[in-house]
Amino acid sequence: MPDLTIDESFAAPRWLRNHHTQTVLASNPVRAAAVRARAQPVLGASRDWLIDCGDGVTLQAFEAPHRKAPGLDGEAISVLLHGWEGSADSLYVLSMAQTLHDLGHEVVRLNLRDHGTTHHLNQELFHSCRLAEVVGAVRAIAAKHRGRRLILIGFSLGGNFMLRVGAEAPKHGIDIARIVAISPVLDPATTMTALETGLWIYDQYFIEKWSRSLRIKQQAWPQLYDFDRILRSRSLRGMTDELVRAHTEYTQLQDYLAGYAITGSRLERLEMPATIVTSLDDPIIPAADLRRLAAPRNLEIIATRHGGHCGFLESLGPTSWIDKLVPRLINPAVAARETGPVPALQSS
């Protein structure tokens, strides 16, 4: 297991400390409006970019050029990746995009296949083992911005993808300066069990979001897909099992889930500095799985005692504690000028 430190600088007020409250309120409508209002500068600067990822795959991204001003970090480009059934416009992505844009970074918000409004771009269905196309997208971004410091930041499934990209990067000649994975999926098998056995709202949320996405895919490619029977199952495990067998190279659900797990030896080849930021009370990603990660020299874990899944809310305002932590991880000197000294960590 990599070195794990408990960061006591995150302290939610008592009324906001519960792990379900943290997870659910992160996307409440009042906060959503505030996040989108704050993100107007980076949204206004963003331009649509259809990235050729190789093998006939196209992924969509939104690129916001760096801000040119004294004291800003104009040499960095940050690539942000959302979680499953999120998008480049998810609140946590927009909040982090604005934070980094304020620091002078070029910001690229990447959409996974069949996320956002991209179901028409590629014929085949998204699944979580489609790593090659995300590697291809990162390679294309790095090539366009050769010489810049490349930083990868992912949330939930996006954090899982970014860590896997990091493990594969040397084989593809991609020079990555830093990876930060927030609440990343560790072992998909235990995450699925957590969704099934935990608070009902999570299981139903993903069933509804995924069902909507599959309907859109069917509308985009009506000659190829008919998901009507699958959509009647209303079981996340059942839907996943059937779609894996029908639309991936995997014949068993457990093999598919293992295919994108980052536990075991998966991260042994990680050569660049990487940080996993997670909460010990995450209701979707069991913290016990942290013990099953490989321990390459450059991988560290920062854990908080509270924070839920991709929550880390100190209030219902437009920023979260993550917006303060990440700049300090990727550029302590710049962050110190902007937000004060790096928080003290306690070993655990």
N, C-alpha and C positions, 0 to 999 in steps of 0.2 A: 504494500500500500504506500502511496506517496506521502510525503510529509503533510500533516493536516494541522492547521491553526484555527483557533476559534477567534473570530473578530468580534470583540465586544463593543465596537463603535456603532453597530446597528442596534438601536433600542427603540422599538415601536412603543407608542403609548399603550397602556393596558387594554383599552377598548379595541385596539387594532392588532393585538398580539396573537390572537388565535390563528392557527395555520389555515383554516378554511376561510376566515375573514380576509387574511392577506391574499389568498389565491383568487377569491371571487371578486373582491372589491378593486383589484388591480384594473379591471375593465368596466367598472361601473360607469353609467352615462355621464354623471357630473364630472368625474375625473377625465373621461374620454374627451369631453369638450375642452377641458383645460389643456390636456396634452396636445391636442390638435392645434389649438390656438398658439401654444408656445412653439410648435414645430413649423409654423408658417414660413419662416425664413428658409429652412432647408427644403421644405416642400416646393417653395417658389423657385428655388435654384436648381431643383432636380430635373433631369432630362431622361426620357425613356431610352433604354439601350437594350436591343435584342442581341444577346451574346451567342455566337457560334461556339458551341461546346465540343464540337467534333462528333463524328458518327451520325451526322444529320440531326443532332439535338440542338434546340434553341431554348435558352432560358432568358427571362426578362429581368432586367435590373433598372434601377433608377439612380443616376449618378449626379451628385451635387459637387461642383468644383470647389476647391479649397478657397477659403477667404484669405485675401492678401492684406495683411496688416502687421505692423511691427509687434514682435513678441509672440506671434502665433506659430503653430507647428505646421507649416505648409509643406513639409517633406513627407508627411504621413498620409497613407490612404487606408481607410478602414472599410472593410466589407462586413456588412451585417446580415445575418440570416435568422429568419423566424422559426417558430416551432410548427408542429404538425397542425394543419388546417388554420394556421395563421397566414400572414402575408407580409410583404414589404411595408404595408401600412398598419401593421399591428402596433398597439400603443407602446409596448416596450421597445420596439424598433424605432418608432418615431422619436421617442424621448431620448434614446441613446444617440440617434442620428443628429438631433439638434445639439446635444451636449458636445459631441465631437466636432460638429461643424463650427460651433462657437470657439473651439480650440484651434481652428484653422485646418482641420483635416479635410481632405477630399473624402466624401462618403458615398459608398455604393450600397444600396439596399437591394439584395438579391431575392428573387422569388424562386422557390422550388418549382419543379414541374407540377402542373395542375393546381397551383395555388394562386391566390389573387384572381386575376381574370385571364389566366394563361392556358385554360383547358384546350383551346383550339390550336396551340402552337405545336404540340407533339402528339402523334397518333397514339402511342402506347401510354398505358396508365402509369401514374406515379406509384412508386413504392420506396420504402426506406433503405433498400439495398442499392439504389441507383447512385452509387458514389462517383462513378467515372464522370458523369456529366457535371457534378459539382466541382470535382477536380478540374475539369475542362474549363468551367466558368472562371474559377480562381486563376488558372493559368493564363486565360485571355486577359483578365483584369491586370495581372502582374506584367504581362507583356506590353500592354498599352501604357503602363505607368512604370516602365523599367527605371530602376535607380531609386525609386521611392521606398520608404519603409512600409511594408505590407502587414497590416494587422487584421486578423480574423476574429470576429465576435459573433457568437451564436447563442440562441436561447432555446432551451428544451431540446427538441429534436434537432434544431439548428446547431446547438452546441455540440451535440453528438456528431453531426456531419462535419463540423469544423475540426474537431479533434481527429476524426478519421482522415480528413484531408491532410492535416498536419503529419500524420503517420505515413501517408503516401507521398508527400511533397518531394522528398529527395529523389525518388525514382522519376519524377516528372520535371526536375530542374526548377522547382518553384522555391524561391527564397522568401520565407515567411519570418517576419521579425518577432511576432507575438501572437498568441491565441488566448482568448478569454472565452470560456464556456460557462454560461449562467444556467443553473438548474438543468444540466444536460441529462438526457436519457442515458442510463448506464447499462442496465440489463432489461431489454424490452419485455422479456417474459415476466419478470417480477413487477414491472410497471403495469402490464396488462392485468395481472392479478390484483394489484392495488386499485386499479380503476374499477374492476368488477366487484371488489369487496369493500371498497371505501364509500364515501358519501355519494349517494346516487346521482347527484348533480353532475359529477365529472363524467361518468359513463354516458349519461344521456346527452351531455353537451357534445362529446365527440361523435356519438352516433348521429346526432342531428347535423352537425357540421359536415361530417363525412358523407352522409346521405345527400345533402344538398350539393356537395362537390361532385358526387357520382352522377346526379341528375344533369348537372351542367355538362359533364363530360359526355354523357349519352346524347344530349342535344347537339353538342359540337360534332360528334361522330356517330350519327344515328345508324349508319350502315354497319358499324362495327360492334356497338355495345347495346345490350338490353339488360339493365340491372334491376328490373322491376321485381323479380323474385327475391334477389339478394336483399333488396331494400325492405322487404316485408319481414325479414328475420329479426330485426331490432336487437341483435346481439353483437357486440363489438368483436368478441372472439369468433363467433360464427361467420360474420361478414369477412373478417380478416382471413380466416381459414379458406373460405370459398374463393375469395379473390386471389389469394396467394396461389392456390392450385390451378386456377384458370388463367392467370395473367402474369405469372413469374416462372422462373426456371426451377423454383422450389416445389417439392411434392409434399412436404410436411411443414406444418405451421412452426414447429419448434426449430426446424432448420432455418426457416426464414427469420425468425426472431433472433436466433443466434448470429445470423448473417450481419446484423448491424449493432450487435452488442459491443461495448468498448471495455467490458470486463475481461479478465484473463490476460492474455498476452497481447491484446490488440494494440495497445499504446506503447509497447516496448521500444518501437523504433522512433518514437517522438524525439526529435533532435532540437527543436526550437523551444524557447521559454513558453510555457503554457500554464494557465491557471484555471482550475475549476472553482466556481463560486456556487455554493449550494447552501440550503438550509437543512438543519438536522430534523426539522419537523415537516419537511416537504410531504404532502399527502399523496403525491403521484410518483415520486422517485424515492424509493426506500433508501435511507442513509446507510443501512447495513451493506448495501452493494459497494460502497466506497472501499471497503476492505478487500474487495476482489479485483481492484485495479492494479495493473502493473505499476512499477515505480521507477520510470526513467528519471534520470538526473534532473531534467529541466521541468518536471511536472510537479505542481504544488496544488493543494486544496485549501481554500479559504471557506470555512463554514460559519454560519451564524446559528444561534440557538432557536431563533424564530425567523419567519419570513415567508413560509409557504412555498408555493411553486411560482417562480418568476414574479414574486410579490415585492418583498423588501420595502414596504411602504412605511414611511415615517408620518405621513398624513395623507389626505386625499387630494393633495396638490399635484401639479403637473410633472414633478420629478420624483424619483425614488432614491434610496440609498445607493443603488447600483450606479446611478448617474454621478455620484461622488466617488465611488470606489474605482470604477474602470479607468478614468483618466489617470489616477494615481498609479495604477498597475502598468499602464502602457507608456506613460511618460511622467515619472515622478517630479522632474524639474519643472515642467510646464504646469503640472497640476498643483504644485506647491504655491506657485504664484496666483493661481486661480482660486484654490479652495482651501489652502492651509496645509499643515504638515500631514504626512502619511500617518494613519491611525496605528496605534500600538496593537500588536497581535500577541495572543497567548498560545503557547504550544499545548497540544492535547495528545 
